[in-house]
Amino acid sequence: MSDLSASRLGVTYGDLVAVRPLDLHVPGGRMVSVTGPSGAGKSSLLWALGVALRPAVAAVAGTVSVDGSVLADRDAAARAGVVLVPQRNGLSGTLSAEESILVPLLAMGVPAREALGRVESSLARVGLLESSRHLVDQLSGGQQQRVALARAFALRPAVLLADESTSDLDAGNRELMMAALREEAGRGAAVVLATHDPEAAAETDATLALDEGAATWVRKSIGS
């Protein structure tokens, strides 16, 4: 299991304070939801936790660590197993669903046979095995979200950061994806889900609410 911690983590865009400095600890095996209205700072927080905000755009204060090791940059975060599923999914429309998952696995050095097995199992897990050869641009918004999650699952993350990854899903597929996220936590990952869906948030172990960048625990049943 891998623990995710942040110390005095804050994000500003010029004079705009997106996330006021906060401390956060998500133990491996637990799921935390981050809620709040649009513009509350949910995405900024997740990108800061993933050490993925560009210095030219945002100023990030504080530190992020996995298992006590401070992450200096995005490359270090990736090596530590931090996987970020962005709100817009980060998929290339010119790749098929299976290629979207296969390419990053091969880039990581996963052997081809194993990578193909991971592609098949992850697409089956999100209910899209029959759509594996479809181009991303041929898929609905909800299907694209599920492909993005399948890619994250195939990477076997130590920390999974999912930004509004159930927003375009119907009730049945939302439950399927929440169950899959819970499985990732059961595997030992620290999972953080940004969501505006109160039903999805209620299925996590704890909920951190953001309002104009200020964080308040609504539910807290994890280590501080």
Steps between C-alpha positions, in 0.01 A plus 500: 500500500614855422410808703445841341577808710498873437641763732385863477407441137360811331444621144484854362456638150645848524285683754234228497519251787366170364589279799580638842785313674384170642632177646370170367572135566340219302618157613533220249179303483274802556286721275451873554260718304557870439178691447395859434343721234665579169799726556545385861851368434435125462698457179782724622532288812511173307755633253711632786484159669616349171783756477362575156438877508733696275710763684441745213128488572461434872705551816490201734607523862561213739602142430347174381646166603434131446608268780697785655700586187444855375415519130721760333326505163254317275759243393563411865124474555467264205785284629324485837189366328286815512245484218275796419181462297425858384151641472519505120642146504827578322428256216611540138206487262717334233571191712267212563384412849750215523786708357429770759583247769770303320723792402577625856554144620758433230661839572541386862683191381223250572562192279266485201325178601433627852394842368245343265362297788465812714322680215245223462435459871467874567261557211293203616498647848336822377262319266661612173676193367270492197600859421876442518562572130283815491679831468468725803321758283234237422421449868254693714620724780411236756682229305806722478494543878491124539795455260699758698428309820587169331837650402559605859409154631736335251786713635441346847540828686624545853302826510199558276371855454172511305359840401121485442541152353135403547337828391378377158388154613151366550411348837594145400840588359569737789450212740724280286778761504463571872532127565813492282649795689424321825680193361805718437492609862458137600816424304679755720481822302422837655204630297385862478186578297394856420125501445191717510282188536387458863409135441851422378652694789289306748664176384849616600661470843521875561399825332699822480288798391660797322340844486700778336812296566437449871482136613266357762453136593135403459568139589829374634568139585861476385830580665578869518 
